[in-house]
Amino acid sequence: MHNSFKYSDTNKRYHTLDYFYRHKFNSKVCKISLNAGFSCPNLDGKVSYGGCIYCSKSGSGEFAGNPKDDLITQFDSIAKIYEKKWPNAKYIAYFQARTNTYAPVNKLKEIYEPILQKKNILGINIATRPDSITDECLNYLEDLNKRTYLTIELGLQTIHDKTAKLINRGCSLNQFEQMVTKLRERKINVVVHIINGLPNETKEDMLETAKYLNKLDIQGIKIHMLSILKDTPLEKIFKFSPFKVLTLTEYVDIVINQLELLREEIIIHRITGDPKKEDLIEPTWLLKKFIVLNEIDKEMVKRNTYQGIKAFHFRKPFAIK
């Protein structure tokens, strides 16, 4: 089924990562999530202790490789699974758990470089914090970017200071914006993580975060729903003073409104969360990922709407490498 959205050849009315990869690389592209055993300045006291209140014990690396294995073993064991389904797939290594630039550059090289030698590897995605990329690291990333398809993923979650304090993000909006500028000066692709349903945020607050990001030179976005997970500070907060958790219908409505505000060329890397069943307390509807995706698609058809329909478009479009 074809629709009139520029960046789609399926029923999707937003710019999916699958569409982008297929058209850029002419191939099925699989992401291999790796756990390189990094720490986080928000855990070890450099910025704060305890981490962000929603962060799981694995540092949001739930589906990454086993940290007990070395990275090559992790990569190979996951690639084997993908090979069975897609024998000709190409790969992007995703350094997912915790803060993946939080180490001296010589250590980063030891971690990233061997992975770049793997067969059928197209590039690497590095999840990190805006306050954890030194100038020396930026120079190395610039070099990496010339040799492989590099994407830096920054956790913003929200633009609102009050919420940022509550979730113990430990990083200012100003630091975030400066890092986006520094990365883009070096032509490095930037993907930003946001979370819907953070405690006490209104629909308008969440839409303001999307509006703000639309003005920045970013290439992609990951939209998550807040997961309340076992053994996190958020679980304690939720038990002692329960806050409103978005329903599936509310989440779908907010996401569609956010998509409408984002320029059509911004790639939607993720549109819902993916918690582990045994860790999730609320919302339980998150476990039915395909239902969430289908509800977004159905509602966009019903509203006859598309990504970018309400976005402010800039005269000189931002580049996507």
C-alpha positions as CSV (number, residue, x, y, z in Angstrom):
1,M,0.0,0.0,0.0
2,H,1.5,3.3,-1.0
3,N,0.9,6.6,0.6
4,S,2.0,10.1,-0.3
5,F,4.7,10.4,2.4
6,K,8.1,11.2,0.8
7,Y,10.2,8.9,2.9
8,S,8.0,5.7,2.8
9,D,7.4,2.8,0.4
10,T,5.1,1.0,2.9
11,N,2.1,2.1,4.9
12,K,4.3,4.1,7.3
13,R,3.6,7.8,7.5
14,Y,6.8,8.6,9.2
15,H,10.5,8.3,8.3
16,T,11.5,4.9,9.6
17,L,15.0,3.7,10.2
18,D,14.3,0.6,8.1
19,Y,13.4,2.8,5.1
20,F,16.5,5.0,5.6
21,Y,18.9,2.0,5.8
22,R,17.4,0.2,2.8
23,H,17.7,3.2,0.6
24,K,21.1,4.3,1.8
25,F,22.8,0.9,1.9
26,N,20.7,-1.1,-0.6
27,S,20.6,-3.9,1.9
28,K,18.9,-5.3,5.0
29,V,20.8,-3.7,7.9
30,C,20.8,-5.2,11.4
31,K,21.9,-3.5,14.5
32,I,24.0,-5.6,16.9
33,S,23.8,-4.3,20.5
34,L,27.0,-4.6,22.5
35,N,27.9,-4.1,26.1
36,A,31.4,-2.9,26.4
37,G,31.3,-2.6,30.2
38,F,31.4,1.2,30.5
39,S,30.5,3.1,33.6
40,C,28.6,6.4,33.7
41,P,29.6,9.7,35.3
42,N,26.1,9.8,36.7
43,L,26.8,6.7,38.7
44,D,30.4,6.9,39.8
45,G,30.2,10.4,41.4
46,K,31.8,12.5,38.7
47,V,28.5,14.1,38.0
48,S,26.2,12.3,40.5
49,Y,25.4,9.0,42.2
50,G,22.6,6.6,41.5
51,G,22.2,7.3,37.9
52,C,19.0,8.5,36.1
53,I,16.0,7.3,38.2
54,Y,14.6,5.1,35.4
55,C,17.9,3.4,34.4
56,S,18.0,-0.3,34.9
57,K,20.9,-2.3,36.4
58,S,22.2,-3.0,32.9
59,G,22.4,0.7,32.1
60,S,19.7,0.5,29.4
61,G,21.6,-2.4,27.8
62,E,18.7,-4.9,28.2
63,F,19.1,-6.5,24.8
64,A,22.9,-6.0,24.4
65,G,25.4,-8.8,24.4
66,N,26.6,-10.5,27.6
67,P,29.1,-8.2,29.3
68,K,30.9,-11.3,30.6
69,D,31.9,-12.1,26.9
70,D,34.4,-10.0,25.0
71,L,33.0,-7.8,22.3
72,I,34.0,-10.0,19.4
73,T,32.2,-13.0,21.0
74,Q,29.1,-10.8,21.7
75,F,29.1,-9.6,18.1
76,D,29.6,-13.0,16.5
77,S,26.9,-14.7,18.6
78,I,24.3,-12.1,17.7
79,A,25.3,-11.9,14.1
80,K,24.9,-15.7,13.8
81,I,21.2,-15.4,14.8
82,Y,20.6,-12.6,12.2
83,E,22.4,-14.6,9.5
84,K,19.9,-17.4,9.7
85,K,17.1,-15.0,8.9
86,W,18.9,-12.6,6.6
87,P,21.9,-14.3,5.0
88,N,23.0,-11.2,3.2
89,A,22.5,-8.7,5.9
90,K,24.9,-5.9,6.8
91,Y,25.6,-4.8,10.3
92,I,25.8,-1.7,12.5
93,A,27.4,-2.2,15.9
94,Y,25.5,-0.4,18.6
95,F,27.4,0.4,21.8
96,Q,24.3,0.6,24.0
97,A,24.8,0.1,27.7
98,R,25.6,3.1,29.9
99,T,28.0,5.9,28.6
100,N,30.1,4.6,25.7
101,T,32.6,7.5,25.4
102,Y,33.4,7.6,29.1
103,A,37.0,6.4,28.9
104,P,40.3,7.7,27.6
105,V,40.6,7.7,23.8
106,N,43.3,4.9,23.8
107,K,40.7,2.7,25.6
108,L,38.0,3.7,23.2
109,K,40.2,2.7,20.2
110,E,40.8,-0.7,21.8
111,I,37.0,-1.1,22.0
112,Y,35.8,0.3,18.7
113,E,38.6,-0.6,16.2
114,P,38.4,-4.4,16.3
115,I,34.7,-4.3,15.6
116,L,35.3,-2.2,12.5
117,Q,37.3,-5.1,11.1
118,K,34.3,-7.5,11.2
119,K,32.8,-8.8,8.0
120,N,29.8,-6.9,6.6
121,I,30.1,-4.1,9.1
122,L,28.8,-0.7,7.9
123,G,29.3,1.5,10.9
124,I,28.8,2.0,14.6
125,N,26.3,3.8,16.8
126,I,27.6,5.1,20.1
127,A,25.1,5.9,22.9
128,T,26.6,8.5,25.3
129,R,26.0,11.6,27.4
130,P,26.6,15.2,26.2
131,D,28.9,15.8,29.2
132,S,31.1,12.7,28.4
133,I,32.8,13.6,25.1
134,T,36.1,15.3,25.5
135,D,37.8,17.4,22.8
136,E,40.3,14.6,22.3
137,C,37.4,12.2,21.9
138,L,35.7,14.5,19.4
139,N,38.8,14.5,17.3
140,Y,38.8,10.7,17.4
141,L,35.1,10.5,16.5
142,E,35.8,12.9,13.6
143,D,38.4,10.5,12.3
144,L,36.1,7.5,12.8
145,N,33.4,9.3,10.9
146,K,35.6,9.5,7.8
147,R,36.2,5.7,7.9
148,T,32.8,4.3,8.8
149,Y,29.2,5.2,9.1
150,L,29.1,6.8,12.6
151,T,26.1,7.9,14.6
152,I,26.3,9.4,18.1
153,E,23.2,8.9,20.3
154,L,22.6,11.5,23.0
155,G,20.2,11.1,25.9
156,L,18.2,14.3,26.4
157,Q,14.8,12.8,27.5
158,T,13.3,16.2,28.1
159,I,14.0,19.9,27.6
160,H,12.4,20.9,31.0
161,D,14.8,21.7,33.8
162,K,12.3,20.7,36.6
163,T,11.9,17.2,35.1
164,A,15.7,16.9,34.4
165,K,16.3,17.5,38.1
166,L,13.7,15.0,39.1
167,I,15.1,12.3,36.9
168,N,18.7,13.1,38.1
169,R,19.9,13.6,34.5
170,G,22.9,15.6,35.7
171,C,23.4,17.3,32.4
172,S,22.1,20.7,31.3
173,L,20.2,21.6,28.2
174,N,23.0,24.0,27.4
175,Q,25.6,21.2,27.5
176,F,23.4,19.1,25.3
177,E,23.0,21.9,22.7
178,Q,26.7,22.7,22.7
179,M,27.6,19.0,22.1
180,V,25.1,18.8,19.2
181,T,26.8,21.8,17.6
182,K,30.3,20.4,18.1
183,L,29.4,17.0,16.6
184,R,27.7,18.7,13.6
185,E,30.7,20.9,13.0
186,R,32.5,17.7,12.4
187,K,29.6,16.4,10.2
188,I,28.9,13.6,12.7
189,N,25.3,12.3,12.7
190,V,23.3,12.9,15.9
191,V,20.4,10.9,17.2
192,V,18.5,12.2,20.3
193,H,16.6,10.1,22.9
194,I,13.5,11.5,24.4
195,I,11.1,9.9,26.9
196,N,7.3,10.5,27.0
197,G,5.4,10.1,30.3
198,L,8.1,11.4,32.6
199,P,6.5,12.2,36.1
200,N,4.3,15.4,36.1
201,E,5.0,16.3,32.4
202,T,1.9,17.4,30.4
203,K,1.2,16.6,26.8
204,E,2.3,20.2,26.0
205,D,5.6,19.7,27.8
206,M,6.3,16.7,25.6
207,L,5.4,18.5,22.4
208,E,7.7,21.4,23.4
209,T,10.6,18.9,23.6
210,A,9.8,17.8,20.0
211,K,9.5,21.5,18.8
212,Y,12.8,22.3,20.3
213,L,14.5,19.3,18.6
214,N,13.0,20.2,15.3
215,K,15.0,23.5,15.4
216,L,18.3,21.6,15.9
217,D,20.6,20.1,13.3
218,I,19.8,16.5,14.4
219,Q,19.5,13.5,12.0
220,G,17.4,11.2,14.1
221,I,15.3,10.7,17.2
222,K,14.4,7.8,19.5
223,I,11.0,8.2,21.2
224,H,10.6,6.1,24.3
225,M,7.7,5.6,26.7
226,L,8.8,5.8,30.4
227,S,9.2,2.3,31.7
228,I,8.9,1.8,35.5
229,L,11.4,-1.0,36.1
230,K,12.1,-3.1,39.1
231,D,15.1,-2.2,41.3
232,T,15.3,1.4,40.1
233,P,14.9,4.7,42.1
234,L,11.8,5.3,39.9
235,E,10.2,2.1,41.3
236,K,10.5,3.5,44.8
237,I,9.1,6.9,43.8
238,F,6.2,5.2,42.0
239,K,5.4,3.0,45.1
240,F,5.5,5.9,47.6
241,S,3.8,8.6,45.5
242,P,2.2,7.1,42.4
243,F,2.2,9.5,39.4
244,K,0.0,9.2,36.3
245,V,1.3,6.7,33.7
246,L,0.2,7.3,30.1
247,T,-2.4,4.9,28.6
248,L,-1.7,3.4,25.2
249,T,-4.2,5.8,23.7
250,E,-2.6,8.9,25.3
251,Y,0.9,7.7,24.2
252,V,-0.2,7.1,20.6
253,D,-1.8,10.6,20.5
254,I,1.3,12.3,21.9
255,V,3.7,10.5,19.5
256,I,1.6,11.4,16.5
257,N,1.6,15.0,17.6
258,Q,5.4,14.9,18.0
259,L,5.9,13.3,14.6
260,E,3.8,16.1,13.0
261,L,6.2,18.7,14.6
262,L,9.4,17.0,13.4
263,R,10.9,17.7,9.9
264,E,10.2,14.8,7.5
265,E,13.9,14.1,6.9
266,I,14.5,13.4,10.7
267,I,14.8,9.6,10.9
268,I,12.6,7.9,13.6
269,H,15.0,5.3,15.0
270,R,12.5,4.1,17.6
271,I,8.9,5.0,18.4
272,T,8.2,2.9,21.5
273,G,10.2,1.3,24.4
274,D,11.3,-2.3,24.6
275,P,11.5,-3.4,28.3
276,K,12.2,-6.9,29.5
277,K,8.9,-8.5,30.7
278,E,10.4,-9.7,34.0
279,D,11.7,-6.2,34.9
280,L,8.6,-4.1,33.9
281,I,6.1,-2.8,36.5
282,E,4.2,-0.2,34.4
283,P,2.9,0.3,31.8
284,T,2.2,-3.3,30.8
285,W,0.9,-2.3,27.4
286,L,4.6,-1.7,26.4
287,L,5.1,-5.4,26.2
288,K,2.9,-5.6,23.1
289,K,5.3,-3.7,20.9
290,F,3.6,-4.5,17.6
291,I,0.2,-3.4,18.9
292,V,1.8,0.0,19.8
293,L,3.3,0.3,16.3
294,N,0.0,-0.7,14.6
295,E,-2.1,1.7,16.7
296,I,0.2,4.6,15.7
297,D,-0.1,3.6,12.0
298,K,-3.9,3.2,12.2
299,E,-4.4,6.5,14.0
300,M,-2.2,8.4,11.5
301,V,-4.3,7.0,8.6
302,K,-7.5,7.9,10.5
303,R,-6.3,11.5,11.0
304,N,-4.8,11.5,7.5
305,T,-1.6,13.0,8.9
306,Y,2.2,12.6,8.3
307,Q,5.5,13.3,10.0
308,G,6.4,17.0,9.4
309,I,2.9,18.2,8.5
310,K,3.2,20.9,11.3
311,A,7.0,21.3,11.3
312,F,8.7,24.5,10.7
313,H,11.0,23.8,7.7
314,F,14.3,25.6,7.4
315,R,15.3,27.3,4.2
316,K,18.6,25.5,4.1
317,P,17.9,21.9,5.0
318,F,20.2,20.2,7.4
319,A,22.3,17.5,5.8
320,I,22.1,13.8,6.5
321,K,25.2,11.9,5.7
